[in-house]
Amino acid sequence: MSKEKADTDPTKRFSTRAKYYNKYRPGYPKEIIDLVRSECGLAPTSIIADIGSGTGILSEMFLKNGDVVYGVEPNKEMREVAEDLLKVYSNFKSIDGVAESTSLEDCSVDLITVGHAFHWFEVNKSKVEFSRILRPEGRVVLIWNDRRTDTTPFLRAYEDLLLNFGTDYKVANPANFDYGALTAFFGNNGFQIKLLENFQAFDFEGLKGRLLSSSYVPMEGHPNYEAMMDELQLIFLEFQKDGKVIFEYDTKLYWGRLE
């Protein structure tokens, strides 16, 4: 596959970034487990399909709850990171599959979770597949860590850096996902929404890793890489406090039954 094709294929975009993604992407607020327990009937015996599971950041929350988790992930490098990190959990099952074709059996899961990946899916095909694998009372929980872009001078400067150096930032930025599509996805049953706060603190090496975990920025060897890193260091030096900068997120949850 050509580099150009890999850059636009959602299943290949993170092949060179798996190590950064696992180490530097934000986790999810612990309140999510209680919310899914109370709103979606989560139990320690639940069977979950975590679709687009990546390096297993969201999967691990449910594994710790005792649930069986099928991590469905098409990207080989991301999947291998998850398999290594989560090998201590006998209740983790790694699946090479995509949202539109998971390979799971009909009516086999109680809950479908998607952590910061639904914007890559083909919505209509995913709905058909999710409906197939869900049990009759099953729920779907979609989660995004939505990075704030203008609440602090640092976050505004970081956003400007992405706009200046991003390879296809405007196209790939999940903030540009049409959330109106969720109305059709959930159908007449509708869905519920919850916002939670989330934060990360980084030294410069952490900030660099967080930047490189994004699929829309140049990697080493790209003509703009060095200039981007110079700018990142200037931003860090200007806005750091006690050697750290803070990322702020709105963690957005959407859940409901499919029609």
LUMDO-703839 format. One line per 3 residues: number of its first residue (from 1); their letters; for each residue x, y, z of C-alpha. Coordinates in nm, 3 decimals, padded with zeros to 5 digits. Example, Ala and Ser with C-alpha at 12.3 -4.5 7.8 and 13.67 -1.06 7.14 Angstrom:
BEGIN
1> as> 01.230,-00.450,00.780  01.367,-00.106,00.714 $
end
This chain:
BEGIN
1> msk> 00.000,00.000,00.000  00.132,00.346,-00.089  00.205,00.603,00.180 $
4> eka> -00.067,00.828,00.036  -00.323,00.548,00.063  -00.211,00.463,00.418 $
7> dtd> -00.251,00.827,00.520  -00.616,00.837,00.411  -00.719,00.484,00.514 $
10> ptk> -00.856,00.511,00.870  -00.739,00.159,00.951  -00.377,00.249,00.867 $
13> rfs> -00.341,00.605,00.993  -00.200,00.510,01.332  00.043,00.238,01.223 $
16> tra> 00.349,00.451,01.302  00.194,00.612,01.609  00.082,00.320,01.826 $
19> kyy> 00.357,00.366,02.085  00.271,00.735,02.121  -00.103,00.671,02.126 $
22> nky> -00.086,00.426,02.412  00.148,00.633,02.626  00.023,00.985,02.568 $
25> rpg> -00.347,00.978,02.478  -00.585,01.057,02.764  -00.766,00.788,02.953 $
28> ypk> -01.132,00.819,03.050  -01.288,00.944,03.374  -01.357,00.668,03.627 $
31> eii> -01.716,00.790,03.660  -01.789,00.623,03.327  -01.812,00.279,03.487 $
34> dlv> -02.073,00.395,03.740  -02.267,00.574,03.469  -02.272,00.274,03.236 $
37> rse> -02.365,00.053,03.530  -02.665,00.267,03.623  -02.778,00.366,03.273 $
40> cgl> -02.691,00.064,03.059  -02.713,-00.228,03.299  -02.339,-00.296,03.310 $
43> apt> -02.254,-00.589,03.537  -01.927,-00.773,03.610  -02.062,-01.053,03.390 $
46> sii> -02.130,-00.833,03.088  -01.989,-00.920,02.747  -01.861,-00.609,02.571 $
49> adi> -01.748,-00.537,02.217  -01.507,-00.242,02.227  -01.505,-00.136,01.863 $
52> gsg> -01.202,00.050,01.733  -01.032,-00.048,02.058  -00.689,00.077,01.955 $
55> tgi> -00.429,00.016,02.225  -00.695,-00.085,02.477  -00.729,00.234,02.679 $
58> lse> -01.107,00.203,02.716  -01.109,-00.178,02.713  -00.900,-00.191,03.030 $
61> mfl> -01.159,00.001,03.231  -01.415,-00.271,03.165  -01.165,-00.552,03.208 $
64> kng> -01.095,-00.421,03.558  -01.470,-00.434,03.617  -01.455,-00.808,03.547 $
67> dvv> -01.627,-00.796,03.208  -01.536,-01.001,02.904  -01.414,-00.755,02.641 $
70> ygv> -01.374,-00.823,02.271  -01.133,-00.558,02.147  -01.213,-00.516,01.778 $
73> epn> -00.931,-00.328,01.608  -00.821,-00.333,01.240  -00.478,-00.173,01.283 $
76> kem> -00.213,-00.440,01.340  00.030,-00.218,01.529  -00.235,-00.077,01.763 $
79> rev> -00.382,-00.422,01.819  -00.043,-00.571,01.906  00.018,-00.301,02.167 $
82> aed> -00.316,-00.384,02.327  -00.247,-00.757,02.320  00.081,-00.703,02.501 $
85> llk> -00.052,-00.461,02.761  -00.371,-00.653,02.833  -00.230,-01.005,02.831 $
88> vys> -00.268,-01.013,03.210  -00.647,-01.014,03.163  -00.781,-01.357,03.070 $
91> nfk> -01.114,-01.187,02.990  -00.965,-00.986,02.701  -01.019,-01.121,02.350 $
94> sid> -00.838,-00.944,02.064  -01.022,-00.939,01.731  -00.888,-00.830,01.393 $
97> gva> -01.198,-00.660,01.257  -01.364,-00.333,01.165  -01.678,-00.161,01.287 $
100> est> -01.863,-00.253,00.972  -01.761,-00.622,00.994  -01.657,-00.736,01.340 $
103> sle> -01.671,-01.117,01.283  -01.855,-01.154,01.616  -02.157,-01.382,01.635 $
106> dcs> -02.519,-01.268,01.614  -02.669,-01.146,01.944  -02.343,-01.215,02.126 $
109> vdl> -02.273,-00.897,02.326  -02.452,-00.700,02.597  -02.283,-00.368,02.530 $
112> itv> -02.091,-00.198,02.251  -01.841,00.072,02.345  -01.650,00.302,02.114 $
115> gha> -01.375,00.519,02.256  -01.274,00.814,02.039  -01.314,00.619,01.715 $
118> fhw> -01.671,00.645,01.591  -01.584,00.941,01.365  -01.379,00.698,01.152 $
121> fev> -01.670,00.456,01.097  -01.919,00.433,00.813  -02.225,00.517,01.021 $
124> nks> -02.495,00.327,00.830  -02.292,00.008,00.786  -02.179,00.022,01.149 $
127> kve> -02.539,00.049,01.266  -02.632,-00.266,01.075  -02.336,-00.455,01.222 $
130> fsr> -02.394,-00.328,01.576  -02.761,-00.429,01.557  -02.656,-00.775,01.445 $
133> ilr> -02.414,-00.849,01.729  -02.611,-00.681,02.011  -02.852,-00.875,02.229 $
136> peg> -03.212,-00.741,02.230  -03.168,-00.516,02.536  -02.811,-00.419,02.450 $
139> rvv> -02.684,-00.064,02.449  -02.426,00.135,02.254  -02.197,00.382,02.433 $
142> liw> -01.999,00.628,02.220  -01.726,00.830,02.391  -01.502,01.112,02.277 $
145> ndr> -01.229,01.299,02.462  -01.294,01.638,02.303  -00.983,01.853,02.349 $
148> rtd> -01.060,02.210,02.443  -00.899,02.454,02.202  -00.950,02.802,02.345 $
151> ttp> -00.994,02.796,02.722  -00.629,02.883,02.799  -00.350,03.066,02.613 $
154> flr> -00.157,02.738,02.588  -00.448,02.553,02.429  -00.502,02.836,02.181 $
157> aye> -00.135,02.828,02.085  -00.143,02.448,02.049  -00.448,02.472,01.825 $
160> dll> -00.271,02.730,01.607  00.025,02.492,01.576  -00.207,02.216,01.449 $
163> lnf> -00.370,02.452,01.202  -00.029,02.565,01.074  00.147,02.228,01.057 $
166> gtd> -00.126,01.966,01.041  -00.124,01.757,00.724  -00.502,01.714,00.708 $
169> ykv> -00.612,01.843,01.046  -00.938,02.001,00.934  -01.049,01.676,00.769 $
172> anp> -00.933,01.433,01.039  -01.014,01.638,01.350  -01.291,01.447,01.535 $
175> anf> -01.431,01.780,01.654  -01.555,01.825,01.296  -01.762,01.506,01.310 $
178> dyg> -02.129,01.568,01.229  -02.290,01.477,01.560  -02.625,01.513,01.387 $
181> alt> -02.553,01.172,01.239  -02.614,01.022,01.583  -02.985,01.100,01.554 $
184> aff> -03.014,00.869,01.256  -02.775,00.618,01.412  -02.978,00.567,01.730 $
187> gnn> -03.310,00.616,01.553  -03.644,00.672,01.724  -03.519,00.534,02.055 $
190> gfq> -03.301,00.841,02.088  -02.993,00.873,02.304  -02.870,01.039,02.620 $
193> ikl> -02.569,01.265,02.667  -02.328,01.325,02.955  -02.026,01.556,02.974 $
196> len> -01.736,01.493,03.210  -01.415,01.687,03.266  -01.078,01.529,03.191 $
199> fqa> -00.720,01.656,03.211  -00.361,01.568,03.126  -00.038,01.731,03.250 $
202> fdf> 00.277,01.702,03.036  00.643,01.790,03.051  00.799,01.866,02.713 $
205> egl> 00.866,01.503,02.623  00.507,01.421,02.709  00.380,01.712,02.504 $
208> kgr> 00.588,01.594,02.209  00.448,01.243,02.246  00.092,01.374,02.270 $
211> lls> 00.142,01.570,01.948  00.286,01.271,01.761  -00.002,01.050,01.870 $
214> ssy> -00.224,01.249,01.633  -00.259,01.111,01.282  -00.275,01.454,01.121 $
217> vpm> 00.072,01.589,01.211  00.407,01.532,01.035  00.632,01.253,01.159 $
220> egh> 01.012,01.260,01.163  01.144,01.279,00.808  00.865,01.507,00.688 $
223> pny> 00.988,01.847,00.558  00.785,02.034,00.822  00.873,01.814,01.118 $
226> eam> 01.169,02.012,01.255  00.992,02.347,01.222  00.689,02.203,01.400 $
229> mde> 00.905,02.077,01.687  01.080,02.413,01.717  00.742,02.583,01.744 $
232> lql> 00.621,02.326,01.997  00.922,02.394,02.218  00.863,02.769,02.203 $
235> ifl> 00.500,02.716,02.304  00.602,02.493,02.592  00.862,02.738,02.722 $
238> efq> 00.614,03.027,02.708  00.321,02.856,02.880  00.466,02.591,03.112 $
241> kdg> 00.419,02.626,03.485  00.647,02.422,03.708  00.762,02.234,03.401 $
244> kvi> 00.417,02.124,03.288  00.140,02.226,03.051  -00.223,02.118,03.090 $
247> fey> -00.456,01.966,02.832  -00.825,02.005,02.911  -01.095,01.779,02.766 $
250> dtk> -01.469,01.749,02.765  -01.532,01.376,02.773  -01.859,01.330,02.584 $
253> lyw> -02.074,01.020,02.626  -02.368,00.930,02.404  -02.563,00.614,02.483 $
256> grl> -02.885,00.439,02.394  -03.049,00.141,02.227  -03.045,00.106,01.851 $
259> e> -03.380,00.122,01.680 $
end
